[in-house]
Amino acid sequence: MQDDQITRRDFLETTLKTTGASAAAAAGAGLLASTPAAGAAPAVNRRILGANDRVGVAVVGVKGMGGGHLKHITEYMPDENVSLVAVCDVWEKARRKAQADCKLPEASAYDDYRRLLERKDLDAVVVATPDHIHAEVALAALATGRHVYVEKPFTRRLEDAFRIRDAAKASGCVVQLGTQGCSEPKWQKAREVIRAGKLGQLLWAQGSYCRNNPHGEWNYDIDPEASEKTVEWKSWLGPAPKRAWSPERYFRWRKYWDYGTGLLGDLLPHRLGPLMFAMGLNQYPRQVSCMGANLLDTDHGPNPATGKPWGERREVADTHVLIVEFPNGVTLFLATSTSNERGIEDVIRGNRANLVLGGGKVVLEPERPYVDELERADLSPPEDLREDAGARSHAQHVINFIRATRGTAAPNAPVELACQVQAVVSMAEKAYRERALVRFDPQTQKMHA
């Protein structure tokens, strides 16, 4: 987030204005043996939050997106009556930095999320760990009656997504998926236009999320202070296969199937979630095809400064193209890459008109047979709401979650949507790795080639 692009006052004014409108609209893998089974009664009763009650929040995983959440909670939510009560991370350096930055007492920094969940002042947990740990933390939090915000992708394994859904229903807790685009004014407006029937019958849509990193995406710097002595490595591995300490895998985990799904879990949900939200695709995919490859092998380098590779060779692809078909016949065409940043235009197509979504804009373009009935219209949100939309939508999404815990708003990316998005991600992974068309069985809620 580029904080110097806007003033804090401007950020708060426009963020709260947008989130308030959204709230008004909403109102009309293996787990640790100690983790309770999904659907079990909470070990700690859920505190019923009133509209004015302070919400105590903890962040598990404080690097990357976790660090962004810390900033939003401590700096950009003064009127939401939210208190950051604790942080948790397996790396001592990251944990202590987060504690100091957020001015928390030493006792409020944990290396084990299970001890964090023993706190009495905790109402909600933000899960910003690597993907393979999401389910473990989320299920434990729900079992103790805590609301949960889970970064995308929802889980590493599809079956764990359904376990979280069932646990959320049993506990009565709110679960929000961290696809912040669902709280962005552009996608909120698109949803409104589609619900009003302006496009006619929905047919298909296209979208992409692309980057170009010649040094190899996710080849983050490796801090020499991280070691088996300073990182709880066994806890970090969690349900993943056991192996010796690997700083490459610890810092660059998105490159490896044991911990994530590369582009499919990192970039794709940013487009997939908002598209499904805007189009009202409240259903699981019928079938998914996914192609791709590691075309450039960017990890090989060499790095001109060292003459060595940028990192160990990735297991995941640098380019994917997907087709997703839903039971109602609507189809999505999606592309994602870390080797070419020129994506395809985001367009939602109906038989009467199309919605073109570029930048923060929303433009209605009628189909030729209907130009006498419909006019081309720029339906974009006000410009002040489009400025620095990515940073604003992140804060808006967290505020939406906090309000949902109080019952004053519905979550913009609720647990069922989280499961539906995860179904696409998991089916795409299977389709790519097995070179097969993958179908979803709604009766068994399992996928098969």
HUWO-V835282 format. One record per residue. N is the residue number from 1. RES is the residue in one small letter. PHI is phi in degrees with one decimal (none if undefined). OMEGA is omega in radians with two decimals (NA if undefined). Layout:
N:RES:PHI:OMEGA ; N:RES:PHI:OMEGA
This chain:
1:m:none:3.14 ; 2:q:-95.2:-3.04 ; 3:d:-68.3:-3.08 ; 4:d:-79.2:-3.13 ; 5:q:-79.9:-3.14 ; 6:i:-141.0:3.07 ; 7:t:-81.0:3.14 ; 8:r:-63.5:3.13 ; 9:r:-61.1:3.13 ; 10:d:-61.7:-3.13 ; 11:f:-58.2:-3.08 ; 12:l:-64.6:-3.10 ; 13:e:-60.6:-3.08 ; 14:t:-76.3:3.11 ; 15:t:-63.0:-3.09 ; 16:l:-68.7:3.10 ; 17:k:-62.0:-3.10 ; 18:t:-68.1:-3.11 ; 19:t:-66.5:3.10 ; 20:g:-63.1:3.12 ; 21:a:-65.2:3.13 ; 22:s:-63.8:-3.13 ; 23:a:-64.7:3.14 ; 24:a:-64.0:3.13 ; 25:a:-66.7:-3.11 ; 26:a:-67.2:-3.11 ; 27:a:-66.0:3.13 ; 28:g:-68.0:NA ; 29:a:none:-2.27 ; 30:g:-55.5:-3.12 ; 31:l:-123.1:3.09 ; 32:l:-63.4:-3.10 ; 33:a:-60.9:-3.10 ; 34:s:-80.2:-3.12 ; 35:t:-78.6:-3.14 ; 36:p:-62.5:3.13 ; 37:a:-67.6:3.09 ; 38:a:-59.4:3.14 ; 39:g:93.2:3.11 ; 40:a:-71.9:3.12 ; 41:a:-63.9:-3.13 ; 42:p:-58.6:3.09 ; 43:a:-70.8:3.07 ; 44:v:-124.6:-3.11 ; 45:n:-65.1:3.11 ; 46:r:-68.6:3.08 ; 47:r:-76.8:3.11 ; 48:i:-79.9:-3.06 ; 49:l:-92.0:3.04 ; 50:g:-86.1:-3.09 ; 51:a:-59.7:-3.08 ; 52:n:-111.0:-3.12 ; 53:d:-74.2:3.05 ; 54:r:-71.8:3.14 ; 55:v:-104.1:3.10 ; 56:g:-88.0:-3.04 ; 57:v:-121.9:3.00 ; 58:a:-124.4:3.10 ; 59:v:-114.1:3.10 ; 60:v:-105.2:-3.02 ; 61:g:94.8:-2.93 ; 62:v:-109.9:3.06 ; 63:k:-93.1:3.07 ; 64:g:58.5:-3.12 ; 65:m:-61.6:3.09 ; 66:g:-60.3:3.09 ; 67:g:-64.0:3.07 ; 68:g:-62.9:3.11 ; 69:h:-63.6:3.11 ; 70:l:-58.7:-3.13 ; 71:k:-64.6:-3.13 ; 72:h:-64.2:-3.09 ; 73:i:-67.5:-3.05 ; 74:t:-86.3:-3.03 ; 75:e:-117.2:-2.96 ; 76:y:-115.4:-3.13 ; 77:m:-134.4:-3.06 ; 78:p:-66.9:-3.09 ; 79:d:-95.9:-3.10 ; 80:e:-96.6:3.12 ; 81:n:55.2:-3.14 ; 82:v:-115.6:3.13 ; 83:s:-126.0:3.00 ; 84:l:-78.0:-3.03 ; 85:v:-101.7:-3.08 ; 86:a:-165.3:3.03 ; 87:v:-131.7:-3.14 ; 88:c:-144.6:3.05 ; 89:d:-159.2:-3.11 ; 90:v:-78.5:-3.14 ; 91:w:-99.3:-3.06 ; 92:e:-58.4:-3.10 ; 93:k:-61.9:3.14 ; 94:a:-64.9:-3.12 ; 95:r:-62.4:-3.10 ; 96:r:-69.8:3.10 ; 97:k:-65.6:3.12 ; 98:a:-62.7:3.12 ; 99:q:-60.6:-3.13 ; 100:a:-67.7:-3.12 ; 101:d:-61.1:-3.09 ; 102:c:-94.0:3.08 ; 103:k:57.2:3.09 ; 104:l:-97.0:3.04 ; 105:p:-67.0:-3.09 ; 106:e:-57.4:-3.10 ; 107:a:-69.4:-3.13 ; 108:s:-96.8:3.08 ; 109:a:-113.2:-3.00 ; 110:y:-118.9:3.00 ; 111:d:-102.5:-3.11 ; 112:d:-135.0:-3.08 ; 113:y:-63.7:-3.13 ; 114:r:-66.3:3.07 ; 115:r:-70.3:3.09 ; 116:l:-59.6:-3.09 ; 117:l:-69.8:3.08 ; 118:e:-79.9:-3.11 ; 119:r:-64.6:3.13 ; 120:k:-92.2:-3.08 ; 121:d:-100.9:-3.03 ; 122:l:-106.7:3.13 ; 123:d:-110.9:-3.03 ; 124:a:-146.1:-3.11 ; 125:v:-126.8:3.01 ; 126:v:-98.2:-3.11 ; 127:v:-100.0:-3.11 ; 128:a:-127.5:3.11 ; 129:t:-83.7:2.92 ; 130:p:-56.3:-2.98 ; 131:d:-54.9:-3.02 ; 132:h:-71.0:3.13 ; 133:i:-101.9:-3.05 ; 134:h:-51.4:-3.04 ; 135:a:-63.5:-3.11 ; 136:e:-57.6:-3.11 ; 137:v:-71.4:-3.10 ; 138:a:-61.4:-3.13 ; 139:l:-65.9:3.11 ; 140:a:-65.2:3.14 ; 141:a:-65.6:3.13 ; 142:l:-64.2:3.14 ; 143:a:-65.6:3.10 ; 144:t:-104.3:3.02 ; 145:g:78.2:3.14 ; 146:r:-105.1:3.01 ; 147:h:-71.1:-3.01 ; 148:v:-135.3:2.97 ; 149:y:-109.5:-3.07 ; 150:v:-113.1:3.07 ; 151:e:-62.0:3.10 ; 152:k:-79.2:-0.15 ; 153:p:-70.2:-3.03 ; 154:f:-57.3:-3.12 ; 155:t:-145.1:3.04 ; 156:r:-83.0:-3.11 ; 157:r:-119.1:-3.09 ; 158:l:-61.1:-3.10 ; 159:e:-60.5:3.12 ; 160:d:-72.8:3.07 ; 161:a:-61.5:3.14 ; 162:f:-70.0:3.08 ; 163:r:-65.6:3.10 ; 164:i:-64.3:3.11 ; 165:r:-57.1:-3.11 ; 166:d:-65.5:3.12 ; 167:a:-67.3:3.11 ; 168:a:-63.5:3.14 ; 169:k:-64.7:-3.12 ; 170:a:-68.0:-3.07 ; 171:s:-88.2:-3.05 ; 172:g:77.3:-3.11 ; 173:c:-89.6:3.09 ; 174:v:-84.3:3.00 ; 175:v:-125.2:3.12 ; 176:q:-123.1:3.04 ; 177:l:-85.0:-3.06 ; 178:g:-79.7:2.99 ; 179:t:-94.2:-2.96 ; 180:q:-65.0:3.07 ; 181:g:-58.5:3.13 ; 182:c:-65.3:3.08 ; 183:s:-106.5:3.13 ; 184:e:-79.5:-3.10 ; 185:p:-52.9:-3.13 ; 186:k:-59.2:-3.09 ; 187:w:-75.3:3.03 ; 188:q:-62.0:3.12 ; 189:k:-65.6:3.11 ; 190:a:-59.1:3.11 ; 191:r:-61.6:3.14 ; 192:e:-62.0:-3.12 ; 193:v:-64.5:-3.12 ; 194:i:-66.6:3.12 ; 195:r:-62.4:3.13 ; 196:a:-77.9:3.08 ; 197:g:79.9:-3.07 ; 198:k:-64.6:-3.09 ; 199:l:-88.7:-3.03 ; 200:g:79.0:3.11 ; 201:q:-74.9:3.08 ; 202:l:-66.9:-3.09 ; 203:l:-116.7:3.12 ; 204:w:-159.3:-3.13 ; 205:a:-144.0:3.11 ; 206:q:-134.1:3.10 ; 207:g:-169.3:-3.13 ; 208:s:-155.5:3.00 ; 209:y:-142.9:-2.99 ; 210:c:-131.6:3.06 ; 211:r:-138.0:3.03 ; 212:n:-140.9:-3.11 ; 213:n:-120.4:-3.12 ; 214:p:-62.2:-3.13 ; 215:h:-90.9:-3.13 ; 216:g:90.5:3.13 ; 217:e:-57.6:3.10 ; 218:w:73.7:3.03 ; 219:n:-83.4:-3.11 ; 220:y:-67.1:3.11 ; 221:d:-59.6:3.09 ; 222:i:-100.1:-3.12 ; 223:d:-79.5:-3.11 ; 224:p:-65.1:3.13 ; 225:e:-76.6:3.09 ; 226:a:-81.6:-3.13 ; 227:s:-156.4:3.09 ; 228:e:-62.1:3.13 ; 229:k:-79.8:-3.07 ; 230:t:-111.5:3.12 ; 231:v:-119.4:3.05 ; 232:e:-77.6:-2.96 ; 233:w:-63.7:-3.13 ; 234:k:-63.6:3.09 ; 235:s:-66.5:-3.14 ; 236:w:-64.5:3.12 ; 237:l:-64.0:3.10 ; 238:g:51.2:-3.10 ; 239:p:-80.3:-3.13 ; 240:a:-72.6:3.11 ; 241:p:-55.5:-3.12 ; 242:k:-73.1:3.09 ; 243:r:-158.1:3.12 ; 244:a:-66.5:3.13 ; 245:w:-50.7:-3.14 ; 246:s:-137.7:3.10 ; 247:p:-60.8:3.09 ; 248:e:-60.2:-3.12 ; 249:r:-74.0:3.14 ; 250:y:-66.8:-3.10 ; 251:f:-86.1:-3.02 ; 252:r:-121.9:-2.98 ; 253:w:-61.9:-3.10 ; 254:r:-63.8:-3.13 ; 255:k:-82.1:-2.96 ; 256:y:-125.1:-3.08 ; 257:w:-62.5:-3.12 ; 258:d:-61.3:-2.98 ; 259:y:-118.9:-3.10 ; 260:g:-162.3:-3.08 ; 261:t:-127.6:3.09 ; 262:g:61.6:-3.11 ; 263:l:-58.4:-3.05 ; 264:l:-63.3:-3.14 ; 265:g:-99.2:-3.07 ; 266:d:-89.1:-3.04 ; 267:l:-93.9:-3.03 ; 268:l:-55.5:-3.11 ; 269:p:-60.0:3.12 ; 270:h:-63.1:3.10 ; 271:r:-99.8:-3.08 ; 272:l:-62.9:-3.12 ; 273:g:-58.8:3.12 ; 274:p:-61.5:3.10 ; 275:l:-62.0:-3.14 ; 276:m:-65.2:3.10 ; 277:f:-64.0:-3.09 ; 278:a:-64.2:-3.07 ; 279:m:-84.2:-3.13 ; 280:g:65.5:-3.12 ; 281:l:-81.5:-3.10 ; 282:n:-83.6:-3.11 ; 283:q:-159.1:3.12 ; 284:y:-88.5:-3.12 ; 285:p:-64.1:3.04 ; 286:r:-79.7:3.13 ; 287:q:-156.9:-3.10 ; 288:v:-137.2:2.95 ; 289:s:-117.1:-3.10 ; 290:c:-149.0:3.09 ; 291:m:-119.1:3.12 ; 292:g:163.0:-3.13 ; 293:a:-171.8:2.96 ; 294:n:-91.8:-2.93 ; 295:l:-74.9:-3.03 ; 296:l:-99.3:-3.10 ; 297:d:50.6:-3.04 ; 298:t:-64.1:-3.14 ; 299:d:-61.5:-3.05 ; 300:h:-64.1:3.11 ; 301:g:72.9:0.12 ; 302:p:-86.8:3.00 ; 303:n:-69.6:-3.07 ; 304:p:-62.1:-3.12 ; 305:a:-76.7:-3.08 ; 306:t:-119.3:-3.06 ; 307:g:75.9:-3.10 ; 308:k:-108.3:3.08 ; 309:p:-61.1:3.08 ; 310:w:-68.8:-3.14 ; 311:g:179.7:3.07 ; 312:e:-66.5:-3.06 ; 313:r:-65.0:-3.13 ; 314:r:-73.5:3.06 ; 315:e:-91.6:-3.06 ; 316:v:-87.9:-3.09 ; 317:a:-83.1:3.01 ; 318:d:-105.2:-3.14 ; 319:t:-150.9:3.06 ; 320:h:-139.6:2.94 ; 321:v:-128.1:-3.07 ; 322:l:-128.1:2.91 ; 323:i:-127.9:-3.10 ; 324:v:-121.8:3.11 ; 325:e:-112.1:3.13 ; 326:f:-105.6:-3.11 ; 327:p:-57.8:3.13 ; 328:n:-82.8:3.09 ; 329:g:92.3:3.11 ; 330:v:-66.1:-3.09 ; 331:t:-125.2:3.03 ; 332:l:-114.0:3.02 ; 333:f:-114.1:-3.00 ; 334:l:-131.1:3.08 ; 335:a:-136.8:3.11 ; 336:t:-152.3:-3.05 ; 337:s:-156.0:2.95 ; 338:t:-117.8:-3.14 ; 339:s:-122.7:3.07 ; 340:n:-154.6:-3.01 ; 341:e:-91.0:3.14 ; 342:r:-83.8:-3.11 ; 343:g:-85.0:3.07 ; 344:i:-99.4:-3.09 ; 345:e:-64.4:3.08 ; 346:d:-78.7:-3.09 ; 347:v:-139.4:3.01 ; 348:i:-112.2:-3.00 ; 349:r:-109.4:3.00 ; 350:g:-125.8:-3.11 ; 351:n:-75.0:-3.12 ; 352:r:-99.7:-3.07 ; 353:a:-160.2:3.11 ; 354:n:-122.6:2.97 ; 355:l:-108.8:3.10 ; 356:v:-106.7:-3.05 ; 357:l:-118.8:3.13 ; 358:g:-123.1:-3.04 ; 359:g:62.5:3.08 ; 360:g:-99.7:-3.02 ; 361:k:-90.6:3.05 ; 362:v:-133.5:-3.07 ; 363:v:-121.1:3.09 ; 364:l:-90.9:3.14 ; 365:e:-122.1:-3.09 ; 366:p:-69.4:2.99 ; 367:e:-72.1:-3.02 ; 368:r:-53.2:-3.12 ; 369:p:-66.5:-3.03 ; 370:y:-118.0:-3.09 ; 371:v:-67.0:3.10 ; 372:d:-79.3:-3.12 ; 373:e:-102.5:-3.09 ; 374:l:-123.1:3.06 ; 375:e:-108.0:3.00 ; 376:r:-61.1:-3.06 ; 377:a:-141.8:3.00 ; 378:d:-87.0:-3.09 ; 379:l:-103.8:-3.05 ; 380:s:-61.8:3.02 ; 381:p:-61.8:3.11 ; 382:p:-53.1:-3.04 ; 383:e:-60.3:-3.13 ; 384:d:-66.1:3.09 ; 385:l:-85.6:3.14 ; 386:r:-89.9:-3.12 ; 387:e:-67.2:-3.14 ; 388:d:51.0:-3.00 ; 389:a:-61.0:-3.11 ; 390:g:-62.5:3.13 ; 391:a:-65.9:-3.12 ; 392:r:-64.1:-3.08 ; 393:s:-64.8:3.09 ; 394:h:-62.1:3.12 ; 395:a:-64.4:3.13 ; 396:q:-59.6:-3.09 ; 397:h:-67.2:3.10 ; 398:v:-68.0:3.10 ; 399:i:-61.6:3.08 ; 400:n:-57.9:3.11 ; 401:f:-62.9:-3.13 ; 402:i:-60.6:3.13 ; 403:r:-66.1:3.09 ; 404:a:-65.4:3.11 ; 405:t:-64.0:3.11 ; 406:r:-89.1:-3.12 ; 407:g:83.3:3.14 ; 408:t:-97.8:3.08 ; 409:a:-155.0:3.00 ; 410:a:-92.5:3.12 ; 411:p:-64.4:-3.14 ; 412:n:-74.0:3.08 ; 413:a:-129.1:-3.03 ; 414:p:-70.3:-2.97 ; 415:v:-63.5:-3.14 ; 416:e:-68.6:3.06 ; 417:l:-62.2:3.11 ; 418:a:-57.9:3.13 ; 419:c:-67.8:-3.14 ; 420:q:-66.9:3.07 ; 421:v:-64.5:3.14 ; 422:q:-64.2:3.10 ; 423:a:-59.7:3.11 ; 424:v:-63.2:-3.13 ; 425:v:-60.1:-3.11 ; 426:s:-67.8:3.10 ; 427:m:-66.9:3.10 ; 428:a:-65.2:3.09 ; 429:e:-60.2:-3.12 ; 430:k:-63.9:3.14 ; 431:a:-61.4:-3.14 ; 432:y:-68.6:-3.04 ; 433:r:-72.8:-3.13 ; 434:e:-103.3:-3.12 ; 435:r:51.4:-3.05 ; 436:a:-146.4:2.98 ; 437:l:-79.8:-3.06 ; 438:v:-112.1:-3.14 ; 439:r:-112.8:3.13 ; 440:f:-113.8:3.10 ; 441:d:-98.0:-3.08 ; 442:p:-67.4:3.14 ; 443:q:-74.8:-3.13 ; 444:t:-92.3:-3.06 ; 445:q:55.6:3.07 ; 446:k:-124.9:3.12 ; 447:m:-107.8:3.13 ; 448:h:-152.4:3.11 ; 449:a:-87.0:NA
